[in-house]
Amino acid sequence: MRYPRIRYAQAIDNHNLLVEFDNSEKKKYDISPLLAYEMFEPLSNPAFFKTVQVDKGGYGVVWSDSIDISEYELWKNGQTIE
């Protein structure tokens, strides 16, 4: 199954992303649970968190070469926004 690709992503506060997919659906994704993992600790810095970018091709969002979240995770666990 093909999951929608990411068209747009933005940090809307210190722990939530607004993600728009190529099927026009929008989801809110809370990164708070990920902060317990060492890999995601830098995202607790609000200024760094706000540097989020969509990965080339829309397969995820990235902050650096070592910090990313896949479109699958964002799609499956994001909260749909009407």
N, C-alpha and C positions, 0 to 999 in steps of 0.2 A: 504494500500500500504506500502511496506517495502522500506525504504530509505536506500541507501548504508551506511555501517558502516565506521567509520574512521579507517584507517590503520596507518596514520602518520600525525603529526602536528608539525609545527615549526614557531616561530616568525621570520619574515623576515626583519622587521624593528620595529619601536616603536609602530605601530598601525595596522599592517597587519599580518595575519596568512597565511601560505601555508598549505593546508589540502589535503591529498591524501586519497581517499576512496577505499573501497575494490573492486570496479569495475574498478580501475586504473585511474579514473578521478581525476584531480587536480583542486582545486579552491583556489582563493585568497579571503580572507574575511577581510574587514576593520572594526575594532572595534570602530572607532571614534564615531559613533552615540550612542554607548552604554555608553560612558564615561559620558554622561549627567545624568545617573542614579547612585544614591548613591552606590548601590551594586557593580557597576563596576569601581568606582573611583580608587581603588588600581591598576588597570591595566594601569593607566597613568604613573606609575613608570616603566621605561624601563627594569630595572633589574628584577622586579617581573613579568612583561609581558612575558619575555623570559623563565620563568619557566614552561610554558604551557606543559601539558601532556595529552595523550589520555586516556580517561576514560576506565576502564576495560570493555571489550566487544565492544568498539568502538562506544558507544552511545553518545559521546560528548567529549569536551575538558575541562580540569579542571585546576584551579590554586590553589584552596583551597576547603575546605568543603562547602563554601558558594558562590564560584564564578565558574560558568561553563556555557558552551554554548552547546546546543544540536546539534546532527548530522543533525536534520531536519533544524534548522536555518542556519547552515553552508552550507548545500546542496542547500536550496532554495534561499538564498541570497548571496552566494559566487559567485564570477566572475570566469567562467571557463577559465582555462589556457590551451593553446594548446601545 
